[in-house]
């Protein structure tokens, strides 16, 4: 990926991930850090700042103006910005590849349901040896 694509992809992935409840503080902090570096780079260009802020709200609409701003301001050649963008991409990727559930099952398990918003009804009967039999009662 070229430097401009790395920065824009990182900003997009970071913005989307930061909005999710499951995003860790590391992703949110990395996204904010990259945005701050870019804002510093864009201080003399109000259009670039507007493109960055617009991209945070609507990445599709503001992608091209942001790419142009990154190119024109030299942000694509800034080592610190590129390192932060790559760090953010790595964090987002590691979140996607890490397991969501860590299930440990011990003992006698008769049923298991796993997943988001999972719903199930299970009815288990006792084994025949454990059932209590009732003798009919006779009233005289």
Order of alpha helices (4+ residues) and beta strands (2+ residues): alpha-alpha-alpha-alpha-alpha
